[in-house]
Amino acid sequence: MSDTLIIHGNTYLNVPGIKATDNNNIVKTFICPTGTVNITENGTVDVTQYASANVSISGGGTNLTPRDETDVTVSGATITIPAGAYSSQV
């Protein structure tokens, strides 16, 4: 995806980011995010230049046990526990 920028009648094509000067002649940069970043593990990811993020983290964590959905009855109340990965540590 490309952007078109028109300033005072001048046309600029395929502008991935825009630099402009403020009233104090300090350059400001404006980013036009494009594309998608794929995130497949926990941690910090710089997504500044991306328009979207596809997050798909499987398994992961320590001491996690995958469980199917189940019902647990405690003191006469039934609680549905959704499927997921749970820690046995308290």
PyMOL Python script that loads the backbone (N, CA, C, O; Angstrom):
from pymol import cmd

cmd.read_pdbstr("""\
ATOM      1  N   MET A   1       0.843  -1.166   0.000  1.00  0.00           N
ATOM      2  CA  MET A   1       0.000   0.000   0.000  1.00  0.00           C
ATOM      3  C   MET A   1       0.890   1.231   0.000  1.00  0.00           C
ATOM      4  O   MET A   1       1.813   1.335   0.808  1.00  0.00           O
ATOM      5  N   SER A   2       0.617   2.157  -0.898  1.00  0.00           N
ATOM      6  CA  SER A   2       1.396   3.385  -0.940  1.00  0.00           C
ATOM      7  C   SER A   2       0.491   4.572  -0.667  1.00  0.00           C
ATOM      8  O   SER A   2      -0.715   4.526  -0.907  1.00  0.00           O
ATOM      9  N   ASP A   3       1.088   5.622  -0.167  1.00  0.00           N
ATOM     10  CA  ASP A   3       0.339   6.826   0.162  1.00  0.00           C
ATOM     11  C   ASP A   3       0.743   7.957  -0.759  1.00  0.00           C
ATOM     12  O   ASP A   3       1.891   8.039  -1.195  1.00  0.00           O
ATOM     13  N   THR A   4      -0.194   8.815  -1.048  1.00  0.00           N
ATOM     14  CA  THR A   4       0.068  10.016  -1.828  1.00  0.00           C
ATOM     15  C   THR A   4      -0.081  11.206  -0.905  1.00  0.00           C
ATOM     16  O   THR A   4      -1.058  11.317  -0.165  1.00  0.00           O
ATOM     17  N   LEU A   5       0.895  12.093  -0.955  1.00  0.00           N
ATOM     18  CA  LEU A   5       0.903  13.277  -0.113  1.00  0.00           C
ATOM     19  C   LEU A   5       0.904  14.503  -1.010  1.00  0.00           C
ATOM     20  O   LEU A   5       1.729  14.610  -1.917  1.00  0.00           O
ATOM     21  N   ILE A   6      -0.011  15.425  -0.762  1.00  0.00           N
ATOM     22  CA  ILE A   6      -0.079  16.669  -1.533  1.00  0.00           C
ATOM     23  C   ILE A   6       0.144  17.826  -0.583  1.00  0.00           C
ATOM     24  O   ILE A   6      -0.611  18.019   0.370  1.00  0.00           O
ATOM     25  N   ILE A   7       1.208  18.606  -0.855  1.00  0.00           N
ATOM     26  CA  ILE A   7       1.532  19.777  -0.042  1.00  0.00           C
ATOM     27  C   ILE A   7       1.654  20.979  -0.965  1.00  0.00           C
ATOM     28  O   ILE A   7       2.471  20.984  -1.886  1.00  0.00           O
ATOM     29  N   HIS A   8       0.846  21.990  -0.717  1.00  0.00           N
ATOM     30  CA  HIS A   8       0.862  23.222  -1.510  1.00  0.00           C
ATOM     31  C   HIS A   8       0.872  22.942  -3.003  1.00  0.00           C
ATOM     32  O   HIS A   8       1.596  23.593  -3.756  1.00  0.00           O
ATOM     33  N   GLY A   9       0.080  21.988  -3.427  1.00  0.00           N
ATOM     34  CA  GLY A   9      -0.049  21.685  -4.852  1.00  0.00           C
ATOM     35  C   GLY A   9       0.980  20.710  -5.387  1.00  0.00           C
ATOM     36  O   GLY A   9       0.842  20.246  -6.519  1.00  0.00           O
ATOM     37  N   ASN A  10       2.002  20.383  -4.622  1.00  0.00           N
ATOM     38  CA  ASN A  10       3.006  19.414  -5.058  1.00  0.00           C
ATOM     39  C   ASN A  10       2.574  18.023  -4.609  1.00  0.00           C
ATOM     40  O   ASN A  10       2.195  17.833  -3.453  1.00  0.00           O
ATOM     41  N   THR A  11       2.629  17.054  -5.512  1.00  0.00           N
ATOM     42  CA  THR A  11       2.194  15.691  -5.224  1.00  0.00           C
ATOM     43  C   THR A  11       3.409  14.786  -5.042  1.00  0.00           C
ATOM     44  O   THR A  11       4.329  14.782  -5.860  1.00  0.00           O
ATOM     45  N   TYR A  12       3.391  14.023  -3.957  1.00  0.00           N
ATOM     46  CA  TYR A  12       4.455  13.066  -3.663  1.00  0.00           C
ATOM     47  C   TYR A  12       3.824  11.684  -3.595  1.00  0.00           C
ATOM     48  O   TYR A  12       2.841  11.479  -2.883  1.00  0.00           O
ATOM     49  N   LEU A  13       4.392  10.735  -4.336  1.00  0.00           N
ATOM     50  CA  LEU A  13       3.854   9.381  -4.408  1.00  0.00           C
ATOM     51  C   LEU A  13       4.676   8.416  -3.563  1.00  0.00           C
ATOM     52  O   LEU A  13       5.854   8.653  -3.298  1.00  0.00           O
ATOM     53  N   ASN A  14       4.041   7.326  -3.143  1.00  0.00           N
ATOM     54  CA  ASN A  14       4.700   6.233  -2.409  1.00  0.00           C
ATOM     55  C   ASN A  14       5.434   6.733  -1.164  1.00  0.00           C
ATOM     56  O   ASN A  14       6.611   6.434  -0.967  1.00  0.00           O
ATOM     57  N   VAL A  15       4.738   7.488  -0.336  1.00  0.00           N
ATOM     58  CA  VAL A  15       5.331   8.065   0.872  1.00  0.00           C
ATOM     59  C   VAL A  15       5.153   7.085   2.030  1.00  0.00           C
ATOM     60  O   VAL A  15       4.043   6.965   2.549  1.00  0.00           O
ATOM     61  N   PRO A  16       6.225   6.365   2.463  1.00  0.00           N
ATOM     62  CA  PRO A  16       6.095   5.426   3.568  1.00  0.00           C
ATOM     63  C   PRO A  16       6.076   6.108   4.927  1.00  0.00           C
ATOM     64  O   PRO A  16       5.536   5.566   5.891  1.00  0.00           O
ATOM     65  N   GLY A  17       6.654   7.276   5.003  1.00  0.00           N
ATOM     66  CA  GLY A  17       6.681   8.053   6.238  1.00  0.00           C
ATOM     67  C   GLY A  17       6.838   9.512   5.864  1.00  0.00           C
ATOM     68  O   GLY A  17       7.356   9.826   4.792  1.00  0.00           O
ATOM     69  N   ILE A  18       6.406  10.385   6.715  1.00  0.00           N
ATOM     70  CA  ILE A  18       6.423  11.801   6.399  1.00  0.00           C
ATOM     71  C   ILE A  18       7.252  12.527   7.447  1.00  0.00           C
ATOM     72  O   ILE A  18       7.091  12.287   8.644  1.00  0.00           O
ATOM     73  N   LYS A  19       8.141  13.417   7.004  1.00  0.00           N
ATOM     74  CA  LYS A  19       8.887  14.265   7.916  1.00  0.00           C
ATOM     75  C   LYS A  19       8.404  15.697   7.712  1.00  0.00           C
ATOM     76  O   LYS A  19       8.302  16.175   6.582  1.00  0.00           O
ATOM     77  N   ALA A  20       8.114  16.363   8.801  1.00  0.00           N
ATOM     78  CA  ALA A  20       7.644  17.740   8.737  1.00  0.00           C
ATOM     79  C   ALA A  20       8.359  18.549   9.809  1.00  0.00           C
ATOM     80  O   ALA A  20       8.859  17.991  10.787  1.00  0.00           O
ATOM     81  N   THR A  21       8.407  19.844   9.627  1.00  0.00           N
ATOM     82  CA  THR A  21       9.055  20.730  10.590  1.00  0.00           C
ATOM     83  C   THR A  21       7.984  21.502  11.336  1.00  0.00           C
ATOM     84  O   THR A  21       7.062  22.038  10.721  1.00  0.00           O
ATOM     85  N   ASP A  22       8.099  21.563  12.660  1.00  0.00           N
ATOM     86  CA  ASP A  22       7.137  22.328  13.440  1.00  0.00           C
ATOM     87  C   ASP A  22       7.526  23.805  13.469  1.00  0.00           C
ATOM     88  O   ASP A  22       8.476  24.202  12.794  1.00  0.00           O
ATOM     89  N   ASN A  23       6.820  24.610  14.225  1.00  0.00           N
ATOM     90  CA  ASN A  23       7.060  26.050  14.259  1.00  0.00           C
ATOM     91  C   ASN A  23       8.430  26.427  14.813  1.00  0.00           C
ATOM     92  O   ASN A  23       8.881  27.558  14.631  1.00  0.00           O
ATOM     93  N   ASN A  24       9.096  25.492  15.488  1.00  0.00           N
ATOM     94  CA  ASN A  24      10.433  25.748  16.041  1.00  0.00           C
ATOM     95  C   ASN A  24      11.528  25.107  15.189  1.00  0.00           C
ATOM     96  O   ASN A  24      12.653  24.932  15.655  1.00  0.00           O
ATOM     97  N   ASN A  25      11.202  24.756  13.943  1.00  0.00           N
ATOM     98  CA  ASN A  25      12.126  24.099  13.008  1.00  0.00           C
ATOM     99  C   ASN A  25      12.645  22.763  13.524  1.00  0.00           C
ATOM    100  O   ASN A  25      13.745  22.346  13.161  1.00  0.00           O
ATOM    101  N   ILE A  26      11.869  22.089  14.366  1.00  0.00           N
ATOM    102  CA  ILE A  26      12.213  20.753  14.841  1.00  0.00           C
ATOM    103  C   ILE A  26      11.519  19.743  13.934  1.00  0.00           C
ATOM    104  O   ILE A  26      10.305  19.794  13.737  1.00  0.00           O
ATOM    105  N   VAL A  27      12.308  18.830  13.389  1.00  0.00           N
ATOM    106  CA  VAL A  27      11.754  17.839  12.457  1.00  0.00           C
ATOM    107  C   VAL A  27      10.944  16.814  13.230  1.00  0.00           C
ATOM    108  O   VAL A  27      11.421  16.243  14.210  1.00  0.00           O
ATOM    109  N   LYS A  28       9.733  16.589  12.789  1.00  0.00           N
ATOM    110  CA  LYS A  28       8.848  15.575  13.353  1.00  0.00           C
ATOM    111  C   LYS A  28       8.655  14.499  12.284  1.00  0.00           C
ATOM    112  O   LYS A  28       8.470  14.815  11.109  1.00  0.00           O
ATOM    113  N   THR A  29       8.699  13.248  12.688  1.00  0.00           N
ATOM    114  CA  THR A  29       8.513  12.154  11.747  1.00  0.00           C
ATOM    115  C   THR A  29       7.176  11.478  12.016  1.00  0.00           C
ATOM    116  O   THR A  29       6.854  11.140  13.155  1.00  0.00           O
ATOM    117  N   PHE A  30       6.414  11.289  10.968  1.00  0.00           N
ATOM    118  CA  PHE A  30       5.133  10.607  11.054  1.00  0.00           C
ATOM    119  C   PHE A  30       5.252   9.339  10.231  1.00  0.00           C
ATOM    120  O   PHE A  30       5.621   9.390   9.058  1.00  0.00           O
ATOM    121  N   ILE A  31       4.946   8.216  10.830  1.00  0.00           N
ATOM    122  CA  ILE A  31       5.076   6.930  10.157  1.00  0.00           C
ATOM    123  C   ILE A  31       3.713   6.502   9.632  1.00  0.00           C
ATOM    124  O   ILE A  31       2.704   6.621  10.327  1.00  0.00           O
ATOM    125  N   CYS A  32       3.690   6.009   8.417  1.00  0.00           N
ATOM    126  CA  CYS A  32       2.469   5.436   7.837  1.00  0.00           C
ATOM    127  C   CYS A  32       2.619   3.919   7.927  1.00  0.00           C
ATOM    128  O   CYS A  32       3.222   3.303   7.048  1.00  0.00           O
ATOM    129  N   PRO A  33       2.068   3.307   8.992  1.00  0.00           N
ATOM    130  CA  PRO A  33       2.248   1.864   9.171  1.00  0.00           C
ATOM    131  C   PRO A  33       1.623   1.066   8.035  1.00  0.00           C
ATOM    132  O   PRO A  33       0.536   1.393   7.558  1.00  0.00           O
ATOM    133  N   THR A  34       2.323   0.009   7.603  1.00  0.00           N
ATOM    134  CA  THR A  34       1.811  -0.893   6.576  1.00  0.00           C
ATOM    135  C   THR A  34       2.208  -2.318   6.926  1.00  0.00           C
ATOM    136  O   THR A  34       3.140  -2.541   7.698  1.00  0.00           O
ATOM    137  N   GLY A  35       1.503  -3.271   6.359  1.00  0.00           N
ATOM    138  CA  GLY A  35       1.862  -4.671   6.513  1.00  0.00           C
ATOM    139  C   GLY A  35       1.481  -5.256   7.863  1.00  0.00           C
ATOM    140  O   GLY A  35       0.874  -4.594   8.705  1.00  0.00           O
ATOM    141  N   THR A  36       1.851  -6.499   8.039  1.00  0.00           N
ATOM    142  CA  THR A  36       1.530  -7.259   9.247  1.00  0.00           C
ATOM    143  C   THR A  36       2.786  -7.908   9.797  1.00  0.00           C
ATOM    144  O   THR A  36       3.582  -8.469   9.044  1.00  0.00           O
ATOM    145  N   VAL A  37       2.964  -7.834  11.103  1.00  0.00           N
ATOM    146  CA  VAL A  37       4.055  -8.543  11.764  1.00  0.00           C
ATOM    147  C   VAL A  37       3.465  -9.792  12.408  1.00  0.00           C
ATOM    148  O   VAL A  37       2.379  -9.748  12.986  1.00  0.00           O
ATOM    149  N   ASN A  38       4.191 -10.911  12.304  1.00  0.00           N
ATOM    150  CA  ASN A  38       3.766 -12.162  12.935  1.00  0.00           C
ATOM    151  C   ASN A  38       4.504 -12.319  14.251  1.00  0.00           C
ATOM    152  O   ASN A  38       5.734 -12.268  14.290  1.00  0.00           O
ATOM    153  N   ILE A  39       3.757 -12.510  15.330  1.00  0.00           N
ATOM    154  CA  ILE A  39       4.334 -12.688  16.657  1.00  0.00           C
ATOM    155  C   ILE A  39       4.032 -14.111  17.103  1.00  0.00           C
ATOM    156  O   ILE A  39       2.871 -14.502  17.224  1.00  0.00           O
ATOM    157  N   THR A  40       5.099 -14.887  17.349  1.00  0.00           N
ATOM    158  CA  THR A  40       4.915 -16.306  17.673  1.00  0.00           C
ATOM    159  C   THR A  40       5.473 -16.687  19.031  1.00  0.00           C
ATOM    160  O   THR A  40       5.440 -17.858  19.409  1.00  0.00           O
ATOM    161  N   GLU A  41       5.989 -15.706  19.773  1.00  0.00           N
ATOM    162  CA  GLU A  41       6.477 -16.024  21.113  1.00  0.00           C
ATOM    163  C   GLU A  41       6.302 -14.822  22.016  1.00  0.00           C
ATOM    164  O   GLU A  41       6.186 -13.690  21.547  1.00  0.00           O
ATOM    165  N   ASN A  42       6.284 -15.076  23.311  1.00  0.00           N
ATOM    166  CA  ASN A  42       6.144 -14.005  24.289  1.00  0.00           C
ATOM    167  C   ASN A  42       7.353 -13.086  24.231  1.00  0.00           C
ATOM    168  O   ASN A  42       8.447 -13.497  23.847  1.00  0.00           O
ATOM    169  N   GLY A  43       7.140 -11.857  24.611  1.00  0.00           N
ATOM    170  CA  GLY A  43       8.231 -10.890  24.642  1.00  0.00           C
ATOM    171  C   GLY A  43       7.758  -9.551  24.112  1.00  0.00           C
ATOM    172  O   GLY A  43       6.565  -9.342  23.888  1.00  0.00           O
ATOM    173  N   THR A  44       8.695  -8.657  23.915  1.00  0.00           N
ATOM    174  CA  THR A  44       8.395  -7.320  23.423  1.00  0.00           C
ATOM    175  C   THR A  44       8.740  -7.246  21.943  1.00  0.00           C
ATOM    176  O   THR A  44       9.832  -7.634  21.529  1.00  0.00           O
ATOM    177  N   VAL A  45       7.803  -6.745  21.156  1.00  0.00           N
ATOM    178  CA  VAL A  45       8.002  -6.619  19.716  1.00  0.00           C
ATOM    179  C   VAL A  45       7.704  -5.183  19.321  1.00  0.00           C
ATOM    180  O   VAL A  45       6.663  -4.641  19.692  1.00  0.00           O
ATOM    181  N   ASP A  46       8.609  -4.558  18.570  1.00  0.00           N
ATOM    182  CA  ASP A  46       8.378  -3.207  18.067  1.00  0.00           C
ATOM    183  C   ASP A  46       7.447  -3.313  16.861  1.00  0.00           C
ATOM    184  O   ASP A  46       7.833  -3.842  15.819  1.00  0.00           O
ATOM    185  N   VAL A  47       6.231  -2.815  17.004  1.00  0.00           N
ATOM    186  CA  VAL A  47       5.236  -2.893  15.934  1.00  0.00           C
ATOM    187  C   VAL A  47       4.982  -1.530  15.294  1.00  0.00           C
ATOM    188  O   VAL A  47       3.984  -1.351  14.596  1.00  0.00           O
ATOM    189  N   THR A  48       5.872  -0.575  15.523  1.00  0.00           N
ATOM    190  CA  THR A  48       5.690   0.799  15.065  1.00  0.00           C
ATOM    191  C   THR A  48       5.375   0.892  13.581  1.00  0.00           C
ATOM    192  O   THR A  48       4.471   1.632  13.191  1.00  0.00           O
ATOM    193  N   GLN A  49       6.096   0.165  12.754  1.00  0.00           N
ATOM    194  CA  GLN A  49       5.943   0.321  11.306  1.00  0.00           C
ATOM    195  C   GLN A  49       4.832  -0.546  10.708  1.00  0.00           C
ATOM    196  O   GLN A  49       4.584  -0.480   9.504  1.00  0.00           O
ATOM    197  N   TYR A  50       4.159  -1.360  11.535  1.00  0.00           N
ATOM    198  CA  TYR A  50       3.155  -2.283  11.020  1.00  0.00           C
ATOM    199  C   TYR A  50       1.734  -1.787  11.275  1.00  0.00           C
ATOM    200  O   TYR A  50       1.458  -1.156  12.296  1.00  0.00           O
ATOM    201  N   ALA A  51       0.844  -2.078  10.339  1.00  0.00           N
ATOM    202  CA  ALA A  51      -0.563  -1.693  10.472  1.00  0.00           C
ATOM    203  C   ALA A  51      -1.320  -2.683  11.358  1.00  0.00           C
ATOM    204  O   ALA A  51      -2.332  -2.325  11.960  1.00  0.00           O
ATOM    205  N   SER A  52      -0.833  -3.934  11.442  1.00  0.00           N
ATOM    206  CA  SER A  52      -1.510  -4.926  12.264  1.00  0.00           C
ATOM    207  C   SER A  52      -0.510  -5.968  12.754  1.00  0.00           C
ATOM    208  O   SER A  52       0.607  -6.068  12.247  1.00  0.00           O
ATOM    209  N   ALA A  53      -0.936  -6.738  13.750  1.00  0.00           N
ATOM    210  CA  ALA A  53      -0.100  -7.803  14.298  1.00  0.00           C
ATOM    211  C   ALA A  53      -0.902  -9.090  14.355  1.00  0.00           C
ATOM    212  O   ALA A  53      -2.034  -9.108  14.839  1.00  0.00           O
ATOM    213  N   ASN A  54      -0.311 -10.163  13.859  1.00  0.00           N
ATOM    214  CA  ASN A  54      -0.921 -11.486  13.916  1.00  0.00           C
ATOM    215  C   ASN A  54      -0.229 -12.234  15.054  1.00  0.00           C
ATOM    216  O   ASN A  54       0.936 -12.613  14.932  1.00  0.00           O
ATOM    217  N   VAL A  55      -0.949 -12.447  16.163  1.00  0.00           N
ATOM    218  CA  VAL A  55      -0.368 -13.081  17.343  1.00  0.00           C
ATOM    219  C   VAL A  55      -0.837 -14.526  17.424  1.00  0.00           C
ATOM    220  O   VAL A  55      -2.034 -14.805  17.490  1.00  0.00           O
ATOM    221  N   SER A  56       0.130 -15.440  17.419  1.00  0.00           N
ATOM    222  CA  SER A  56      -0.175 -16.860  17.504  1.00  0.00           C
ATOM    223  C   SER A  56       0.892 -17.513  18.369  1.00  0.00           C
ATOM    224  O   SER A  56       1.949 -17.908  17.878  1.00  0.00           O
ATOM    225  N   ILE A  57       0.604 -17.621  19.656  1.00  0.00           N
ATOM    226  CA  ILE A  57       1.559 -18.196  20.605  1.00  0.00           C
ATOM    227  C   ILE A  57       1.006 -19.535  21.068  1.00  0.00           C
ATOM    228  O   ILE A  57      -0.068 -19.603  21.666  1.00  0.00           O
ATOM    229  N   SER A  58       1.743 -20.589  20.788  1.00  0.00           N
ATOM    230  CA  SER A  58       1.269 -21.913  21.177  1.00  0.00           C
ATOM    231  C   SER A  58       2.025 -22.397  22.399  1.00  0.00           C
ATOM    232  O   SER A  58       3.168 -22.011  22.643  1.00  0.00           O
ATOM    233  N   GLY A  59       1.358 -23.252  23.159  1.00  0.00           N
ATOM    234  CA  GLY A  59       1.989 -23.828  24.342  1.00  0.00           C
ATOM    235  C   GLY A  59       2.500 -22.747  25.253  1.00  0.00           C
ATOM    236  O   GLY A  59       1.727 -21.933  25.760  1.00  0.00           O
ATOM    237  N   GLY A  60       3.778 -22.733  25.463  1.00  0.00           N
ATOM    238  CA  GLY A  60       4.412 -21.661  26.208  1.00  0.00           C
ATOM    239  C   GLY A  60       4.300 -21.822  27.705  1.00  0.00           C
ATOM    240  O   GLY A  60       3.489 -22.597  28.213  1.00  0.00           O
ATOM    241  N   GLY A  61       5.119 -21.086  28.386  1.00  0.00           N
ATOM    242  CA  GLY A  61       5.082 -21.072  29.835  1.00  0.00           C
ATOM    243  C   GLY A  61       5.722 -22.307  30.434  1.00  0.00           C
ATOM    244  O   GLY A  61       5.956 -23.305  29.752  1.00  0.00           O
ATOM    245  N   THR A  62       5.997 -22.218  31.711  1.00  0.00           N
ATOM    246  CA  THR A  62       6.559 -23.367  32.412  1.00  0.00           C
ATOM    247  C   THR A  62       5.497 -23.946  33.327  1.00  0.00           C
ATOM    248  O   THR A  62       4.640 -23.224  33.837  1.00  0.00           O
ATOM    249  N   ASN A  63       5.558 -25.234  33.529  1.00  0.00           N
ATOM    250  CA  ASN A  63       4.622 -25.941  34.411  1.00  0.00           C
ATOM    251  C   ASN A  63       3.167 -25.766  33.998  1.00  0.00           C
ATOM    252  O   ASN A  63       2.286 -25.713  34.856  1.00  0.00           O
ATOM    253  N   LEU A  64       2.898 -25.674  32.688  1.00  0.00           N
ATOM    254  CA  LEU A  64       1.521 -25.561  32.216  1.00  0.00           C
ATOM    255  C   LEU A  64       1.055 -26.915  31.695  1.00  0.00           C
ATOM    256  O   LEU A  64       1.799 -27.621  31.014  1.00  0.00           O
ATOM    257  N   THR A  65      -0.168 -27.262  32.021  1.00  0.00           N
ATOM    258  CA  THR A  65      -0.747 -28.524  31.597  1.00  0.00           C
ATOM    259  C   THR A  65      -1.967 -28.243  30.732  1.00  0.00           C
ATOM    260  O   THR A  65      -2.900 -27.584  31.189  1.00  0.00           O
ATOM    261  N   PRO A  66      -1.985 -28.732  29.482  1.00  0.00           N
ATOM    262  CA  PRO A  66      -3.166 -28.526  28.649  1.00  0.00           C
ATOM    263  C   PRO A  66      -4.339 -29.339  29.192  1.00  0.00           C
ATOM    264  O   PRO A  66      -4.176 -30.498  29.575  1.00  0.00           O
ATOM    265  N   ARG A  67      -5.512 -28.728  29.223  1.00  0.00           N
ATOM    266  CA  ARG A  67      -6.713 -29.391  29.738  1.00  0.00           C
ATOM    267  C   ARG A  67      -7.877 -29.165  28.782  1.00  0.00           C
ATOM    268  O   ARG A  67      -8.009 -28.102  28.175  1.00  0.00           O
ATOM    269  N   ASP A  68      -8.719 -30.193  28.664  1.00  0.00           N
ATOM    270  CA  ASP A  68      -9.970 -30.034  27.934  1.00  0.00           C
ATOM    271  C   ASP A  68     -10.960 -29.336  28.857  1.00  0.00           C
ATOM    272  O   ASP A  68     -10.758 -29.279  30.071  1.00  0.00           O
ATOM    273  N   GLU A  69     -12.037 -28.801  28.268  1.00  0.00           N
ATOM    274  CA  GLU A  69     -13.076 -28.183  29.092  1.00  0.00           C
ATOM    275  C   GLU A  69     -13.658 -29.239  30.023  1.00  0.00           C
ATOM    276  O   GLU A  69     -13.840 -30.393  29.636  1.00  0.00           O
ATOM    277  N   THR A  70     -13.944 -28.831  31.244  1.00  0.00           N
ATOM    278  CA  THR A  70     -14.488 -29.780  32.225  1.00  0.00           C
ATOM    279  C   THR A  70     -15.384 -29.041  33.208  1.00  0.00           C
ATOM    280  O   THR A  70     -15.269 -27.826  33.374  1.00  0.00           O
ATOM    281  N   ASP A  71     -16.267 -29.773  33.851  1.00  0.00           N
ATOM    282  CA  ASP A  71     -17.099 -29.221  34.911  1.00  0.00           C
ATOM    283  C   ASP A  71     -16.574 -29.728  36.242  1.00  0.00           C
ATOM    284  O   ASP A  71     -16.247 -30.907  36.382  1.00  0.00           O
ATOM    285  N   VAL A  72     -16.496 -28.845  37.208  1.00  0.00           N
ATOM    286  CA  VAL A  72     -16.048 -29.205  38.549  1.00  0.00           C
ATOM    287  C   VAL A  72     -17.162 -28.821  39.510  1.00  0.00           C
ATOM    288  O   VAL A  72     -17.698 -27.715  39.436  1.00  0.00           O
ATOM    289  N   THR A  73     -17.511 -29.735  40.413  1.00  0.00           N
ATOM    290  CA  THR A  73     -18.533 -29.440  41.409  1.00  0.00           C
ATOM    291  C   THR A  73     -17.866 -29.287  42.769  1.00  0.00           C
ATOM    292  O   THR A  73     -17.199 -30.195  43.266  1.00  0.00           O
ATOM    293  N   VAL A  74     -18.070 -28.102  43.359  1.00  0.00           N
ATOM    294  CA  VAL A  74     -17.487 -27.808  44.667  1.00  0.00           C
ATOM    295  C   VAL A  74     -18.608 -27.315  45.573  1.00  0.00           C
ATOM    296  O   VAL A  74     -19.281 -26.336  45.251  1.00  0.00           O
ATOM    297  N   SER A  75     -18.811 -27.977  46.686  1.00  0.00           N
ATOM    298  CA  SER A  75     -19.849 -27.597  47.659  1.00  0.00           C
ATOM    299  C   SER A  75     -21.203 -27.379  46.989  1.00  0.00           C
ATOM    300  O   SER A  75     -21.923 -26.441  47.332  1.00  0.00           O
ATOM    301  N   GLY A  76     -21.549 -28.238  46.039  1.00  0.00           N
ATOM    302  CA  GLY A  76     -22.852 -28.185  45.386  1.00  0.00           C
ATOM    303  C   GLY A  76     -22.936 -27.233  44.210  1.00  0.00           C
ATOM    304  O   GLY A  76     -23.945 -27.232  43.505  1.00  0.00           O
ATOM    305  N   ALA A  77     -21.919 -26.425  43.971  1.00  0.00           N
ATOM    306  CA  ALA A  77     -21.930 -25.491  42.834  1.00  0.00           C
ATOM    307  C   ALA A  77     -21.093 -26.085  41.714  1.00  0.00           C
ATOM    308  O   ALA A  77     -19.985 -26.568  41.951  1.00  0.00           O
ATOM    309  N   THR A  78     -21.621 -26.051  40.492  1.00  0.00           N
ATOM    310  CA  THR A  78     -20.890 -26.570  39.339  1.00  0.00           C
ATOM    311  C   THR A  78     -20.229 -25.409  38.604  1.00  0.00           C
ATOM    312  O   THR A  78     -20.883 -24.425  38.258  1.00  0.00           O
ATOM    313  N   ILE A  79     -18.947 -25.536  38.374  1.00  0.00           N
ATOM    314  CA  ILE A  79     -18.160 -24.517  37.684  1.00  0.00           C
ATOM    315  C   ILE A  79     -17.613 -25.132  36.410  1.00  0.00           C
ATOM    316  O   ILE A  79     -17.020 -26.210  36.441  1.00  0.00           O
ATOM    317  N   THR A  80     -17.811 -24.449  35.286  1.00  0.00           N
ATOM    318  CA  THR A  80     -17.250 -24.920  34.023  1.00  0.00           C
ATOM    319  C   THR A  80     -15.892 -24.261  33.822  1.00  0.00           C
ATOM    320  O   THR A  80     -15.779 -23.035  33.797  1.00  0.00           O
ATOM    321  N   ILE A  81     -14.879 -25.082  33.681  1.00  0.00           N
ATOM    322  CA  ILE A  81     -13.521 -24.586  33.446  1.00  0.00           C
ATOM    323  C   ILE A  81     -13.232 -24.773  31.956  1.00  0.00           C
ATOM    324  O   ILE A  81     -13.237 -25.901  31.462  1.00  0.00           O
ATOM    325  N   PRO A  82     -12.979 -23.666  31.232  1.00  0.00           N
ATOM    326  CA  PRO A  82     -12.740 -23.771  29.795  1.00  0.00           C
ATOM    327  C   PRO A  82     -11.431 -24.483  29.475  1.00  0.00           C
ATOM    328  O   PRO A  82     -10.532 -24.561  30.312  1.00  0.00           O
ATOM    329  N   ALA A  83     -11.338 -25.000  28.257  1.00  0.00           N
ATOM    330  CA  ALA A  83     -10.091 -25.619  27.816  1.00  0.00           C
ATOM    331  C   ALA A  83      -8.990 -24.584  27.799  1.00  0.00           C
ATOM    332  O   ALA A  83      -9.249 -23.407  27.549  1.00  0.00           O
ATOM    333  N   GLY A  84      -7.767 -25.004  28.061  1.00  0.00           N
ATOM    334  CA  GLY A  84      -6.646 -24.092  28.050  1.00  0.00           C
ATOM    335  C   GLY A  84      -5.445 -24.731  28.706  1.00  0.00           C
ATOM    336  O   GLY A  84      -5.439 -25.931  28.981  1.00  0.00           O
ATOM    337  N   ALA A  85      -4.426 -23.925  28.956  1.00  0.00           N
ATOM    338  CA  ALA A  85      -3.214 -24.408  29.633  1.00  0.00           C
ATOM    339  C   ALA A  85      -3.213 -23.817  31.030  1.00  0.00           C
ATOM    340  O   ALA A  85      -3.312 -22.602  31.201  1.00  0.00           O
ATOM    341  N   TYR A  86      -3.102 -24.668  32.009  1.00  0.00           N
ATOM    342  CA  TYR A  86      -3.178 -24.232  33.405  1.00  0.00           C
ATOM    343  C   TYR A  86      -1.937 -24.631  34.171  1.00  0.00           C
ATOM    344  O   TYR A  86      -1.310 -25.647  33.873  1.00  0.00           O
ATOM    345  N   SER A  87      -1.588 -23.835  35.151  1.00  0.00           N
ATOM    346  CA  SER A  87      -0.444 -24.125  36.010  1.00  0.00           C
ATOM    347  C   SER A  87      -0.935 -24.906  37.216  1.00  0.00           C
ATOM    348  O   SER A  87      -2.010 -24.642  37.755  1.00  0.00           O
ATOM    349  N   SER A  88      -0.132 -25.864  37.625  1.00  0.00           N
ATOM    350  CA  SER A  88      -0.501 -26.612  38.835  1.00  0.00           C
ATOM    351  C   SER A  88       0.125 -25.965  40.061  1.00  0.00           C
ATOM    352  O   SER A  88      -0.075 -26.437  41.181  1.00  0.00           O
ATOM    353  N   GLN A  89       0.883 -24.888  39.862  1.00  0.00           N
ATOM    354  CA  GLN A  89       1.504 -24.198  40.984  1.00  0.00           C
ATOM    355  C   GLN A  89       0.545 -23.154  41.563  1.00  0.00           C
ATOM    356  O   GLN A  89      -0.216 -22.516  40.836  1.00  0.00           O
ATOM    357  N   VAL A  90       0.600 -23.002  42.849  1.00  0.00           N
ATOM    358  CA  VAL A  90      -0.252 -22.024  43.518  1.00  0.00           C
ATOM    359  C   VAL A  90       0.592 -20.929  44.098  1.00  0.00           C
ATOM    360  O   VAL A  90       0.064 -19.999  44.707  1.00  0.00           O
TER     361      VAL A  90
END
""", "prot")
cmd.dss("prot")
cmd.show_as("cartoon", "prot")
cmd.util.cbc("prot")
cmd.orient("prot")
